[in-house]
Amino acid sequence: MLRPPGPWQHRQVSANGASFHVAEAGSGPLVLLLHGFPTYWWTWRAYIPALAAAGFRVAAMDLRGYGGSDHSPRGYDPFSSSRDIVSVIRSLGAAQATIVGHGWGGFLAWTTAALHPDAVHAIAPISMAHPARLRTAMINDRAQQRASGYVLGFQRPWTPERSLVADRAARISGFLRDWSADPTWLTTEVDSQFRAAFMHSNTAHCALEYHRWALRSIPRAADRTVLPRTAANSRQFTRGPFAWRLLSDIGHFPHEEATDRTLAIVTRWLADDCDWQDPAGMDQLRIR
């Protein structure tokens, strides 16, 4: 269940004092795929063979506390998680990686690039604003506060864990369905796979720790969860080429809801070696 067969190889790598599961394929420059909540590495099942065929070495990792990676009692703050990611990159024998992350995986792509720039060639955060933009919106934008209200609910001790695993993780189905603009991608098979993975070990507690540490680290503070207007203007926190794309008819899971469209954008971006540069102001224009 955690390691379904496919056009990839499974392996465990030691990194930052823990063991991490990765599904790997291809050869060439390393592309590291980071999942978000409430999924695991398998969310990239269509991307691994496609990007490998495009000439990249692709590794989809389970974040700490998910899937086949260690479910440790601590290590879920952004600083520790960034060290996890850099250590996995180095354990895979690479000096740098391009990071593609969804949701909280996108959050960690931003933080890893900021904290460990030498280890990051480029990042493609999907459904996630820059953490500084997110912090501002969580404080000042009531619509973003409502969209991210579930994060506040996760701050209570133990009760959220029990809720997430009740009825064989039925609430996970609810998140996957409700955060999608068109939930037809969530077939019975796919739904069962994600629910079963979330029931593994103490994944529920570990997954919630990311949300708890995000608020502890931010009050410094995650489209049903991150509004487009929150993601806009992330450019101001970056250096070098920057591109922003809005799929206005898609929900929080573009890589699942519109696999071919999102994969085409990512593949073109990778092939262009980050030589994308949107004109100033395009991020604002695309959300009007």
N, C-alpha and C positions, 0 to 999 in steps of 0.2 A: 504493500500500500504506500509506504513512504518512498520506495525505490522502484516504481513501475518500470518495466523494460521499455526500451525505445532506441532511437538512433543516437545514443549517448552512453557514456561510461560513468558509473558511480564510483566515488572514492571519498575517503575521509582524509582531511588534512589537519595537521596540528598548527594552531595559530593563536597567539595571545593567551596562552595558558589553557586553551580549550580545544575541542575537536569539532570540526565543521564538515558537514556533508556538502559535496558539490556534484552536479551532473555536468559532464564535460564532453565536448565534441570539437572537431576541427583543428586547424593549425593556422598560425599567423599571429597578428597582434591580438592581445588578450582583451576580450569584452566580458566584463563581469556583470551579471544580471542579478538585481536585488528585488525580492518580492516585498509586498506590503502586507497590511492587515486586511482580512484574516486568511491569507493564502499561505503558500510555501513555494519552494522552487518550481513545482510542477506547473505553476501558472505561466511559465515560459516555454511550455512543451512545444509550441509551434515555432518559437523563435530560435531555439537551440539548433535544429537542423538547417533552418533557413540562413541564419547568420554564418554557420559553419560552411555552408555551400558558397557563401559570398566571400570566403577567404579569411575568416577570422577564427581564432581559438575562442570558444565560448564556454563560460563556466557560470552556471546558475547555482547560487549557494543558498542553503537554508540559513537564515539569520540565527543568531544565538537564541535558544529557547523555542525554535521551530523545527519540525520535521526530524531529520536525522542528525542535527547538530546538538551539542551539549545543552541541556536544560539546567543551567547553573543558577544558584540563588541570587547572583548579582551580576552586574556588567551590562545593564541596559540603558545607561545614560548615554547621551550622544558622543561624549569623549571616548568612553570605553568601546562603544559600537564602531566608531571610526577606526580605532586601533584594531578591532577585529577584522575589518575590511582590508586595511592595509596589510595586516599580517597574512591574511589569506592570499592576497595578491603576491606577496613575497614567497609564501609557501608553495605557490603554483609555479615559482621560478621566474616570475616577471618583475621587472623594475617598475613598470607602470601598467595601468589598465584604463580603458574607457569604461565608465560605469553607466549602466542604464538601470534606473530604479523606478519602481512604481509606489505611490503613496508614501508610507514610511521608509521604503527603500529609496525613494527620491529624496526624502528628507536627509537620509544618511549619505546620499550622493553629494548633496550640497555641503554637509558638514565635513565629509572626508576631504573634499576638494579644498575647503578652507583651512582645515587643520593639517593636512598632509599633501600639499600641492605637488610635491615631487613624485608622489606615487600615482597621481591622477592625470591622464592625458586629456580627457574631456568627460563631460557628464551629460546625460539626457534624463532629467527628472520628469516623470510622467505623473500628472495629477498631483503635483506638489509645488507650492511656491517656495521661494527662498525663505529660510527660517526667520530672517529679520522682517520680511513682508508679512509672514504669517503671524508673527508676534504682534505687529502693529494692528493687523486686522482683527485678531482675537481680542484686542483691548478696545478698539475704536469702532469697529464695523458690526452693527447688531445683526445684520444678515449672516455674516461669517460666524458670529457667536452662535446663532441658531443652528447653522449648518454643522458646526463642530460641537454641538451640545453633548453628543455622546461621549466625548472625551472627558467632560466634567463628570458624567455619570460613572466613568471608569475609575475615578479617584477614590471611591469608597473601598474599604478593605473587604476582601473575601466575597462579598455578595455578588459583585459582577462576575467573578470566576464561576460561581455556581450557576448563574444565569446563562453564561455562555455554553456550558456543557450540558445543561438540562435537555432532556428529550433528545439525546444523541446530537447535541450541538445544533438544534433547530434554529437558534438565533443566528448562527453563522449563515444559514440559508437566507434569513431575512436581510442581513447586511448585504450579501452578494446580490440579492434581487432588488432591494430598495435603493441601493446606490447606483444601480444601472438604469440608463435611459430606456434600454430595450433588453429585458432579462432573458430573451429567448436563447442566448448563448449558454444559460445555466441549465443544461440538460440534467436528467436524473443521475446519469453517470458522473458528470462533472461535480454536481452538488454533493453526491455521496463521497467523492474523493476528497474534497476540501473539508467536509464535516468529519470524516474519519481521521484525517491528519490532525485536525484541531483537537480531537479527543485523545491524541497520543500524549502519554506522560502528563506533565504539568504545563502543557503549552498554553492553556488559558491564562494562568498566572503570569508566565513569562511574557506573553504577548501584551498583557495589560501593563506590565512594567515599563514598556517603551512609552506608552501614553502617559503614565504617571511621571516618569522622569522628564518627559517633554515639558510638562507644566512646572515641575520643580526647577528645571534648568532655565525656563524662559520667563515667568512673570516679569520672569523674563521668559512664555509658552514654548490640527494638525490641522459634483461637484455636489453633489449632494454633501460633500465634506469640505472641499476647498473650492471657493468661488473663483471664476476666471478673473474677476477684478482684483482678487488678492494676489493671483499669480502675476498679473501685469506689473510692469516696472521692476521685476526682479533683475532686469538689466543693470540697474544702478549698483548692484552688489557684485558685478562680474568684471573681468578683464578679458580682452581678446574677443574673438568672434562670438556672437550671440544670436540665436534664432528662437522665436516663440511661435508655436502653432496651436490654434484652437480648433478642436473638433466639436462644434457647437451642438451637434445632435447626439453626442455621446456622453455617458455618465462617468462614474469614477473609475471604471475599468476599461480604458480604451484598448489595451492589449488583448482583452478578452472579448469585449463587445464588438470591436471592429478590428479584428486581428489583421486582416490583409492591409487595410488602410494604414494602421499604425506601424505595422512591420515595414511597409514601403517607405514611410517617412524615416524610420530609424535606419533602414538599410541605405537609403540615399545619403543620409547625413554621415554615416560611417564611411561610405565610399568616397565622399567629398573631403574626407580627412579634416572635418571641422571647418571647412572653408565656407561656412554660411555666415552671412552678416546682414541682418535685417536693417533697413533704414530706421533711423531714430523716429520714434512715434508709432511704429507699426504695432507694438504691443497694445497701445491704447486703441488704435483704429479697429483692431480685430475683435474687440469686445463691445462695440457700439451696435 
